[in-house]
Amino acid sequence: REHIPAMNELAMLLVSQKRGADAQGLVEPLLRLTKDAPFALDTAAQAAVAGGKFDAARAFLDKALKQEPSNPAIWQSYAQLEDAAGRPDAGQKWRDRLSVQGAPMAGSRAPIKTE
C-alpha cells in the first residue's frame, strides 16, 4: 500500500505524456489496492480518456462521483472527458459548476488518501 501514491503519480505522468496505454496498465492494480477509491477512479478515467476509451472513462467517473459528489477534481475530469469526446458544451457545464463553487480549475488534484 505504500506504493499507491507513486503508482497514481506515475499513471498521471504517463497520461500527461499521452501514453494512455501505459497508464492503463497501472490502473487495475491501483484500483484493486485502493478498493476503488475516488482518486484512483479519477486516475483510471484520465488514463481511459488518454487511450480514447470514453465510455470506460465515464463509468469510472460515475463511480467516483457517487462516492464524492462534491469533489472538484472529479468535475474537472468530467469536463476534460467531455471535451475529448467532442462534447464541448457538456464539458462547459462541468466547468461552470466548478466556477460557481469557486473550486480550483485545471491542474488541481484532490489529495491522495491511502488509508
Buried (B, 14 or more C-beta within 10 A) or exposed (E): EEEBEEBBBBBBEBBEEEBBEBBBBBBEEBBEBBEBBBBBBBBBBBBBBBBEBBEBBBBBBEBBBEEBEEBBBBBBBBBBBBBBBEEEEBBEBBBEBBEEEEBEEEEEBBEBEEE
